[in-house]
Amino acid sequence: MTRRATRVLVLILAAAVLVLAGGVVLGAEPDGGGLTAVRDVMDLIRREFPGKVSGADLVRGAIRGMLETLGDRYSYYMDPAEATRFNEDIEGLFGGIGVVVEHKEDAIAVVSVLPGTPADKAGIEPGDRLAAVDGQSLAGASVEKAVRLIRGKPGTEVRLTVQRDGVGTLEFRLNRSEIHVPSVDTRYLADKGIGYIQVSQFNADTGRQFRFIYDRYLQIGAKGIIVDLRNNPGGLLDQAVEVAQTLVPKGAIVHIVDSRGNKTTIDTIPHEPGPPLVVLVNGGSASASEIVAGAVQDNKAGTVVGTRTFGKGSVQSLFPLPSGGSVRLTVARYMTPAGRSIEGVGLEADVVVEEAGPNEQPPKFADLGSRSMRYGLVGLDVLGLQQRLNFLGYAAGPEDGVYSRKTAAAVRTFQQRAGLRVRTAAGPETYAALEKAVRDHLAQRRQAAADVALNRAIEILSRQITAAGRR
């Protein structure tokens, strides 16, 4: 979209706000009287509606109504508080639980979970669908409403109701914390000579961070590069372009088609090819992630490995309104360098590697309760203790709800390995450590399953490195 078109859009919206808020009569009615009709409805509500409603609320409702008629879930109005949260996302610092959510199949779905956050520690997983927050249903809710309910002051509690395929309804109670979203992480696989770079989202500093890390790998002579875009929901277009330009030595990065059909092509900055490259993607790789993967794929700058991507092929811009708040509006569509639209279909990987194993869950353990347990005690809480110990491999004996000598021995072994005071009885301290051990054990198993694609990427690069060494 041109700067002139952007200014026109903002001015139109601002004019609508002025008419609604102050009852201003414009000299001309470019829409055939539509603005007057909006003003008349506003006056009617104020005069006849028995409830109290402010003019500001009516203005916001009118703006939201205009945007809803577009039928585009990515175009919406944000009030000042929502606009602040949006900017927090871009900056990467806010109070919350550490999940990235997106609309998917008429639900609010978790796209990714940030490591080490309350959501990660509680066991929330990508693919979970959020049904309610603190008992308030999210049926038909916007992403912005879900985010508004989830975020809050660090240290406060939030209760999530989650639907998980193959499991059903789950309840989570989490304490919010300060969430800092580092967009780029890395580690060097020294035994393979491969640099691994993970990009979790594209925020305001992603391109610079990525370029710095990539250049460091070139300096130390890395033989291959893996860029992990799995569960990356997207972000800023210019940052995605900067990352793609780092990876693609020649050719186009993306084609942007505006609302009038005008196409703008953004090219790479030509440079010497880097080491062999693999880009990892999955169903959580969306928008800006798909721009990077599509640029690499169409220019044959590397190999895309994983599963089909999310399929979001539109570009949004944020327009602050003079009356407060902002409009996030779809202003263009993008196509990959080869002219492909990925809207609703995503990108198919060059090498398809299904993520191994569904999200594994523990058995439905009996509740541990709060009373202390000791030898000879019988109850469902004892059963829950035995179930957890056996799940972790501590051989607590038959799961019969009887605190036997075998159960006591397993408790002592667990306490010793967990760094707790060793005793025959089990109490709240042991229960808390057990719950954490179960979550950690599951996280390790899920990580091992998720690494199937990573292992395949390493295998592909190793073959390319070996072949290059023979030439």
C-alpha positions as CSV (number, residue, x, y, z in Angstrom):
1,M,0.0,0.0,0.0
2,T,1.3,3.5,-0.8
3,R,1.8,6.2,1.8
4,R,-1.0,8.2,0.2
5,A,-3.4,5.3,0.4
6,T,-2.4,4.8,4.1
7,R,-3.1,8.4,4.8
8,V,-6.5,8.3,3.1
9,L,-7.5,5.2,5.0
10,V,-6.6,6.8,8.4
11,L,-8.4,10.0,7.4
12,I,-11.6,8.1,6.4
13,L,-11.6,6.3,9.8
14,A,-10.9,9.5,11.7
15,A,-13.7,11.3,9.9
16,A,-16.1,8.5,10.9
17,V,-15.1,8.8,14.5
18,L,-15.6,12.6,14.5
19,V,-19.1,12.2,13.0
20,L,-20.0,9.5,15.6
21,A,-18.5,11.1,18.6
22,G,-19.5,14.7,18.1
23,G,-22.5,14.5,15.9
24,V,-20.6,16.6,13.2
25,V,-22.5,16.9,9.9
26,L,-20.1,16.6,7.0
27,G,-20.6,19.0,4.1
28,A,-20.7,16.0,1.7
29,E,-22.0,12.5,2.1
30,P,-19.6,10.4,-0.2
31,D,-21.4,7.2,0.7
32,G,-24.9,8.4,-0.1
33,G,-25.9,9.2,3.4
34,G,-24.4,6.3,5.2
35,L,-22.6,8.4,7.8
36,T,-25.8,10.2,8.6
37,A,-27.5,6.9,9.1
38,V,-24.8,5.8,11.6
39,R,-25.2,9.1,13.5
40,D,-29.0,8.6,13.5
41,V,-28.7,5.1,15.0
42,M,-26.3,6.4,17.6
43,D,-28.8,9.2,18.6
44,L,-31.6,6.6,18.6
45,I,-29.7,4.3,21.0
46,R,-28.9,7.2,23.4
47,R,-32.5,8.4,23.3
48,E,-34.5,5.1,23.6
49,F,-32.2,2.3,24.9
50,P,-32.9,1.8,28.6
51,G,-29.4,0.8,29.5
52,K,-26.4,3.1,29.9
53,V,-23.9,3.2,27.0
54,S,-21.2,5.7,26.3
55,G,-20.6,7.5,23.1
56,A,-17.0,6.0,23.1
57,D,-18.4,2.5,23.3
58,L,-20.7,3.1,20.4
59,V,-17.8,4.5,18.4
60,R,-15.7,1.4,19.1
61,G,-18.7,-0.8,18.2
62,A,-19.2,0.9,14.9
63,I,-15.6,0.6,14.0
64,R,-15.6,-3.1,14.9
65,G,-18.7,-3.6,12.9
66,M,-17.1,-2.0,9.8
67,L,-14.2,-4.4,10.1
68,E,-16.3,-7.4,10.7
69,T,-18.1,-6.9,7.4
70,L,-14.8,-7.5,5.7
71,G,-15.0,-11.2,6.6
72,D,-11.2,-11.1,7.3
73,R,-10.2,-12.5,10.7
74,Y,-6.9,-10.7,10.5
75,S,-8.5,-7.2,10.3
76,Y,-9.8,-5.8,13.6
77,Y,-10.0,-2.8,15.9
78,M,-7.8,-2.6,19.0
79,D,-8.7,-0.3,21.8
80,P,-5.8,1.5,23.5
81,A,-5.2,-1.3,26.0
82,E,-5.2,-3.9,23.2
83,A,-2.9,-1.8,21.0
84,T,-0.5,-1.6,24.0
85,R,-0.5,-5.4,24.2
86,F,0.2,-5.6,20.5
87,N,3.2,-3.3,20.9
88,E,4.4,-5.4,23.8
89,D,4.3,-8.4,21.5
90,I,6.5,-6.6,19.0
91,E,8.9,-5.5,21.7
92,G,8.8,-9.0,23.3
93,L,8.2,-8.2,27.0
94,F,4.9,-8.5,28.9
95,G,3.2,-10.2,31.9
96,G,1.6,-13.5,30.9
97,I,2.0,-17.3,30.8
98,G,4.2,-17.8,27.7
99,V,1.9,-19.1,24.9
100,V,1.4,-17.8,21.3
101,V,-2.2,-18.3,20.1
102,E,-3.9,-18.0,16.8
103,H,-7.3,-18.6,15.2
104,K,-7.5,-22.1,13.8
105,E,-10.6,-23.9,12.7
106,D,-12.9,-21.5,14.6
107,A,-11.0,-21.9,17.9
108,I,-8.2,-20.2,19.8
109,A,-5.3,-22.6,19.3
110,V,-1.9,-22.6,21.0
111,V,0.7,-22.3,18.2
112,S,3.8,-22.4,20.4
113,V,4.8,-22.5,24.1
114,L,7.9,-20.5,25.2
115,P,10.4,-22.7,27.1
116,G,10.7,-22.1,30.8
117,T,7.4,-20.1,31.1
118,P,4.5,-21.0,33.3
119,A,2.6,-22.6,30.4
120,D,5.6,-24.8,29.6
121,K,6.1,-25.8,33.2
122,A,2.4,-26.6,33.5
123,G,2.4,-28.8,30.4
124,I,0.4,-26.8,27.9
125,E,1.2,-27.8,24.4
126,P,1.1,-26.6,20.8
127,G,-2.2,-27.7,19.3
128,D,-4.2,-27.2,22.6
129,R,-7.4,-25.3,22.0
130,L,-8.4,-22.7,24.7
131,A,-12.0,-23.1,25.7
132,A,-12.2,-20.7,28.6
133,V,-10.1,-18.4,30.8
134,D,-11.1,-18.0,34.4
135,G,-14.4,-19.6,33.5
136,Q,-15.2,-17.1,30.7
137,S,-15.9,-19.0,27.5
138,L,-13.8,-18.2,24.4
139,A,-16.4,-19.6,22.0
140,G,-16.4,-17.2,19.1
141,A,-13.9,-14.9,20.8
142,S,-11.1,-13.0,19.0
143,V,-7.5,-13.7,19.6
144,E,-7.3,-10.2,21.2
145,K,-9.9,-11.1,23.8
146,A,-8.1,-14.3,24.6
147,V,-4.8,-12.5,25.1
148,R,-6.5,-9.8,27.2
149,L,-7.9,-12.4,29.5
150,I,-4.7,-14.4,29.7
151,R,-2.2,-11.6,30.4
152,G,-2.0,-9.7,33.6
153,K,0.2,-8.6,36.5
154,P,3.0,-11.0,37.2
155,G,2.3,-13.2,40.2
156,T,-1.5,-13.3,39.7
157,E,-3.3,-16.5,39.0
158,V,-5.1,-17.5,35.8
159,R,-7.2,-20.6,35.2
160,L,-7.3,-22.1,31.7
161,T,-9.7,-24.7,30.3
162,V,-8.1,-26.5,27.4
163,Q,-9.3,-29.0,24.8
164,R,-6.7,-31.5,23.7
165,D,-7.1,-34.0,20.9
166,G,-7.2,-37.6,22.2
167,V,-7.4,-36.4,25.8
168,G,-10.4,-34.2,26.3
169,T,-10.8,-31.3,28.6
170,L,-7.9,-30.2,30.9
171,E,-7.8,-27.6,33.6
172,F,-4.6,-25.6,34.4
173,R,-4.0,-23.1,37.2
174,L,-1.0,-20.9,36.5
175,N,0.7,-17.9,38.0
176,R,1.6,-15.2,35.5
177,S,5.2,-14.1,35.2
178,E,7.1,-11.5,33.3
179,I,7.5,-13.0,29.8
180,H,10.6,-12.0,27.8
181,V,10.4,-13.3,24.3
182,P,13.9,-13.9,22.9
183,S,13.2,-14.3,19.2
184,V,16.5,-16.0,18.2
185,D,18.3,-18.8,20.0
186,T,21.2,-21.0,18.9
187,R,23.6,-23.8,19.7
188,Y,26.6,-25.2,17.8
189,L,26.6,-29.0,17.1
190,A,30.3,-29.1,17.3
191,D,30.6,-32.9,16.5
192,K,28.8,-32.3,13.2
193,G,30.1,-28.8,12.4
194,I,26.5,-27.5,12.1
195,G,25.1,-24.3,13.5
196,Y,21.5,-24.6,14.7
197,I,19.4,-21.3,14.8
198,Q,15.9,-21.3,16.2
199,V,13.6,-18.3,15.4
200,S,10.5,-18.2,17.7
201,Q,8.9,-15.1,16.1
202,F,9.9,-12.1,14.0
203,N,9.9,-9.1,16.3
204,A,11.6,-5.7,16.0
205,D,15.2,-7.0,16.5
206,T,15.1,-10.5,14.9
207,G,16.9,-9.7,11.7
208,R,19.8,-8.1,13.4
209,Q,20.1,-10.9,15.9
210,F,19.9,-13.6,13.2
211,R,22.5,-11.9,11.0
212,F,24.9,-11.6,13.9
213,I,24.6,-15.3,14.7
214,Y,24.7,-16.4,11.1
215,D,27.9,-14.4,10.5
216,R,29.5,-15.9,13.5
217,Y,29.0,-19.4,12.2
218,L,30.5,-18.3,8.9
219,Q,33.5,-16.9,10.7
220,I,34.2,-20.2,12.7
221,G,33.7,-22.3,9.5
222,A,30.4,-24.0,10.2
223,K,29.8,-26.7,7.5
224,G,26.0,-26.5,7.6
225,I,23.2,-24.4,9.0
226,I,19.8,-25.4,10.4
227,V,17.1,-22.7,10.8
228,D,14.2,-23.9,12.9
229,L,11.0,-22.1,12.2
230,R,8.7,-24.7,13.8
231,N,5.8,-23.2,15.7
232,N,6.9,-19.7,14.7
233,P,3.6,-17.8,14.3
234,G,5.2,-14.9,12.2
235,G,5.6,-11.2,13.0
236,L,7.1,-8.3,11.2
237,L,7.4,-8.5,7.4
238,D,10.6,-6.5,7.2
239,Q,12.3,-8.8,9.8
240,A,11.3,-11.9,7.8
241,V,12.7,-10.3,4.7
242,E,16.0,-9.5,6.4
243,V,16.4,-13.1,7.6
244,A,15.5,-14.4,4.1
245,Q,18.0,-12.1,2.5
246,T,20.7,-13.5,4.8
247,L,19.9,-17.0,3.6
248,V,19.1,-16.5,-0.1
249,P,22.2,-15.5,-2.2
250,K,20.3,-14.4,-5.3
251,G,16.7,-14.0,-6.5
252,A,13.4,-12.6,-5.2
253,I,12.3,-12.9,-1.6
254,V,8.6,-12.2,-1.8
255,H,6.0,-10.5,-4.1
256,I,3.6,-8.2,-2.3
257,V,0.2,-7.5,-4.1
258,D,-1.7,-4.6,-2.7
259,S,-5.5,-4.0,-2.7
260,R,-5.4,-2.5,-6.2
261,G,-3.5,-5.4,-7.7
262,N,-0.2,-3.7,-7.9
263,K,2.7,-6.0,-7.3
264,T,6.0,-5.1,-5.6
265,T,8.9,-7.5,-5.6
266,I,11.4,-7.5,-2.8
267,D,14.7,-9.0,-3.9
268,T,17.6,-10.3,-1.9
269,I,20.9,-8.5,-1.6
270,P,23.2,-10.6,-3.8
271,H,26.0,-12.4,-1.9
272,E,28.1,-15.5,-2.0
273,P,26.2,-18.7,-1.1
274,G,26.7,-19.8,2.5
275,P,27.1,-23.4,3.7
276,P,24.4,-26.0,3.0
277,L,21.1,-25.0,4.6
278,V,18.0,-26.8,6.0
279,V,14.9,-25.0,7.2
280,L,12.6,-26.8,9.6
281,V,8.8,-26.1,9.5
282,N,5.5,-27.5,10.7
283,G,1.9,-26.7,11.0
284,G,2.7,-23.9,13.5
285,S,5.0,-22.1,11.0
286,A,2.9,-19.2,9.8
287,S,3.0,-15.9,7.9
288,A,6.5,-14.4,8.1
289,S,7.9,-17.9,8.7
290,E,6.3,-19.0,5.5
291,I,7.9,-16.0,3.6
292,V,11.3,-17.2,4.7
293,A,10.7,-20.9,4.0
294,G,9.1,-20.0,0.6
295,A,12.1,-17.8,-0.4
296,V,14.5,-20.6,0.5
297,Q,12.5,-23.2,-1.3
298,D,11.7,-21.4,-4.5
299,N,15.3,-20.1,-4.9
300,K,16.7,-23.6,-4.1
301,A,18.9,-22.0,-1.4
302,G,18.3,-24.9,0.9
303,T,16.1,-27.8,1.8
304,V,12.8,-27.4,3.7
305,V,12.1,-30.2,6.1
306,G,9.0,-31.1,8.2
307,T,5.3,-30.9,7.7
308,R,2.9,-28.5,5.8
309,T,2.9,-25.0,7.1
310,F,0.0,-23.0,8.5
311,G,-1.1,-21.1,5.4
312,K,-1.4,-17.4,6.1
313,G,-0.6,-15.4,3.0
314,S,-1.8,-11.9,4.0
315,V,0.0,-8.8,5.2
316,Q,-1.4,-6.5,7.9
317,S,-0.5,-2.9,8.8
318,L,-1.3,-1.1,12.1
319,F,-3.1,2.3,11.8
320,P,-3.3,4.4,15.0
321,L,-6.5,6.4,15.2
322,P,-6.6,10.0,16.4
323,S,-9.5,9.0,18.8
324,G,-7.3,6.4,20.4
325,G,-6.8,2.7,19.7
326,S,-5.6,1.3,16.4
327,V,-6.9,-0.7,13.4
328,R,-5.0,-3.7,12.2
329,L,-6.0,-4.1,8.6
330,T,-5.1,-6.5,5.9
331,V,-3.5,-4.3,3.2
332,A,-1.9,-6.8,0.8
333,R,-1.4,-10.5,-0.1
334,Y,2.0,-12.0,-0.6
335,M,3.2,-14.7,-3.0
336,T,6.4,-16.7,-2.9
337,P,9.2,-16.0,-5.5
338,A,7.7,-18.5,-7.8
339,G,4.3,-16.8,-7.7
340,R,2.6,-19.2,-5.3
341,S,-0.1,-18.1,-2.9
342,I,0.0,-20.1,0.3
343,E,-3.2,-18.6,1.8
344,G,-5.2,-21.5,3.4
345,V,-2.9,-24.2,1.9
346,G,0.5,-23.6,3.3
347,L,3.9,-24.8,2.0
348,E,4.7,-28.5,1.5
349,A,8.1,-29.4,2.7
350,D,10.7,-30.7,0.3
351,V,11.3,-33.6,2.7
352,V,8.2,-34.5,4.7
353,V,9.0,-35.7,8.2
354,E,6.0,-36.2,10.4
355,E,6.5,-35.2,14.0
356,A,6.8,-38.5,15.8
357,G,4.3,-39.6,18.4
358,P,1.2,-37.7,19.4
359,N,1.6,-35.3,22.4
360,E,2.0,-37.9,25.0
361,Q,0.1,-37.5,28.3
362,P,0.4,-39.3,31.6
363,P,-2.3,-41.7,32.7
364,K,-5.2,-40.1,34.5
365,F,-3.6,-40.4,38.0
366,A,-5.6,-40.4,41.1
367,D,-5.4,-37.2,43.2
368,L,-2.5,-37.1,45.7
369,G,-4.5,-35.0,48.1
370,S,-2.7,-33.2,51.0
371,R,-2.5,-35.7,53.9
372,S,0.8,-37.4,54.7
373,M,1.2,-41.0,53.7
374,R,3.0,-43.8,55.6
375,Y,3.4,-47.5,55.7
376,G,0.0,-49.4,56.0
377,L,-2.2,-46.5,54.9
378,V,-4.9,-47.3,52.3
379,G,-6.6,-44.9,50.0
380,L,-7.0,-43.4,46.5
381,D,-4.2,-40.9,47.3
382,V,-1.9,-43.8,47.9
383,L,-2.9,-45.2,44.5
384,G,-2.0,-41.8,42.9
385,L,1.4,-42.0,44.6
386,Q,2.0,-45.5,43.3
387,Q,0.9,-44.5,39.8
388,R,3.3,-41.6,39.6
389,L,6.2,-43.5,41.1
390,N,5.7,-46.4,38.6
391,F,5.4,-44.0,35.7
392,L,8.8,-42.6,36.6
393,G,10.3,-46.1,36.9
394,Y,10.6,-46.3,40.7
395,A,9.0,-49.8,41.1
396,A,6.4,-48.9,43.8
397,G,4.7,-52.3,43.6
398,P,1.1,-53.1,42.6
399,E,-1.1,-50.1,42.1
400,D,-3.6,-51.2,44.7
401,G,-3.8,-48.2,47.0
402,V,-2.0,-49.9,49.8
403,Y,1.2,-48.2,51.1
404,S,3.4,-51.3,51.1
405,R,7.1,-51.8,51.9
406,K,7.8,-51.6,48.2
407,T,6.0,-48.3,48.0
408,A,7.9,-46.9,51.0
409,A,11.2,-48.0,49.4
410,A,10.3,-46.3,46.1
411,V,9.4,-43.1,48.0
412,R,12.8,-43.1,49.8
413,T,14.7,-43.7,46.5
414,F,12.7,-40.8,44.8
415,Q,13.3,-38.5,47.7
416,Q,17.0,-39.2,47.6
417,R,17.3,-38.5,43.9
418,A,15.2,-35.4,44.1
419,G,17.4,-33.9,46.8
420,L,14.7,-34.1,49.5
421,R,14.9,-35.2,53.1
422,V,14.7,-39.0,53.0
423,R,12.0,-40.6,55.1
424,T,9.6,-43.4,54.9
425,A,6.5,-41.2,54.8
426,A,5.5,-39.0,51.9
427,G,4.1,-35.5,52.3
428,P,3.4,-32.3,50.3
429,E,7.1,-31.7,49.6
430,T,7.3,-35.1,48.0
431,Y,4.1,-34.6,46.1
432,A,5.2,-31.3,44.6
433,A,8.5,-32.9,43.5
434,L,6.7,-35.9,42.0
435,E,4.4,-33.7,39.9
436,K,7.4,-31.7,38.6
437,A,9.3,-34.9,37.9
438,V,6.3,-36.2,35.8
439,R,6.1,-33.0,33.8
440,D,9.8,-33.0,33.2
441,H,9.8,-36.7,32.1
442,L,7.0,-36.0,29.6
443,A,8.8,-32.9,28.3
444,Q,11.9,-35.0,27.6
445,R,9.9,-37.6,25.8
446,R,8.1,-34.9,23.7
447,Q,11.4,-33.3,22.9
448,A,12.9,-36.6,21.8
449,A,9.8,-37.1,19.5
450,A,10.1,-33.5,18.1
451,D,13.7,-34.0,17.3
452,V,12.9,-36.6,14.6
453,A,12.8,-33.7,12.1
454,L,15.9,-32.2,13.5
455,N,17.8,-35.5,13.3
456,R,16.6,-35.8,9.6
457,A,18.0,-32.3,9.0
458,I,21.3,-33.2,10.5
459,E,21.4,-36.3,8.3
460,I,20.7,-34.4,5.1
461,L,23.3,-31.8,5.9
462,S,25.9,-34.5,6.8
463,R,25.4,-36.1,3.4
464,Q,25.8,-32.8,1.7
465,I,28.9,-31.9,3.7
466,T,30.5,-35.3,2.9
467,A,29.7,-34.9,-0.8
468,A,31.2,-31.5,-0.8
469,G,34.4,-32.8,0.8
470,R,34.8,-35.4,-2.0
471,R,34.7,-32.8,-4.7
